[in-house]
Amino acid sequence: MFFNDTIQEIEEVLLEEKLSDVGEPAQLLIYNDDVNTFDWVIKCLTEILNHTSQQAEQLSMLIHFKGKATVKTAPLRELRPQKDALCDRGLSAVIEGGKE
C-alpha cells in the first residue's frame, strides 16, 4: 500500500509542476501596417512560427482585412521569443493575456 501511495504522490507533484510550467495560455497578435508586404508576413509566419504556407497566407489576409489577427496561442514563455523575432523583422506583434 505504501508503494502505491508514494507513486500517486509523485504523479500528483509531476502533474502540478507540468501545469505550473505551462501557465495560462496567451495570444500572439500581429497588427496590420502599411510597410510590410504579404510575402514578407507569410515568410515570417512560416519561418518563425512554423505555420504552413496556407496558414500563413490566410493569417496575412486576416491581418490585412481585420487590422489584426491572433497568429498563435501558447504559454507566455513560448510566445516571448517568437514575438521578439517577429518584431525584429519589422512586424507589429504583441502578446495579450496569459499568466505565469
C-alpha positions, -999 to +999 in steps of 0.1 A: +000+000+000+028+024+009+044+020-026+012+028-044+006+059-022+041+071-030+037+067-067+004+086-066+020+114-047+049+116-072+024+116-101+005+145-085+036+165-080+047+160-116+013+170-128+014+201-107+048+210-120+037+204-156+006+226-151+026+254-135+053+252-162+026+257-189+008+286-173-023+302-187-023+304-225-016+338-241-023+350-276+003+364-300-012+390-323+001+408-353-013+442-363-016+454-399+007+481-411+014+499-444+050+488-446+052+450-448+042+431-478+020+399-478+050+379-489+072+392-461+045+385-434+039+350-449+077+343-448+079+355-412+050+333-401+064+302-418+100+307-406+093+319-370+060+302-361+064+271-384+030+277-399+023+261-433+022+284-463-016+281-464-020+290-428+004+319-431-014+332-462-048+330-445-035+348-414-019+375-435-053+381-452-070+383-418-043+408-405-048+429-436-086+430-437-094+429-399-065+450-388-050+423-366-051+385-361-041+360-334-014+341-350-006+317-322-019+307-287+006+292-263+022+298-229+039+332-224+073+315-221+070+301-256+055+332-272+080+358-259+110+348-282+086+344-311+071+379-306+106+393-303+117+376-336+086+390-354+093+425-341+130+422-351+117+416-386+096+448-385+062+433-378+039+448-351+035+419-328+021+419-292+012+393-266-022+395-249-034+376-218-017+347-201-001+343-167+030+326-155 
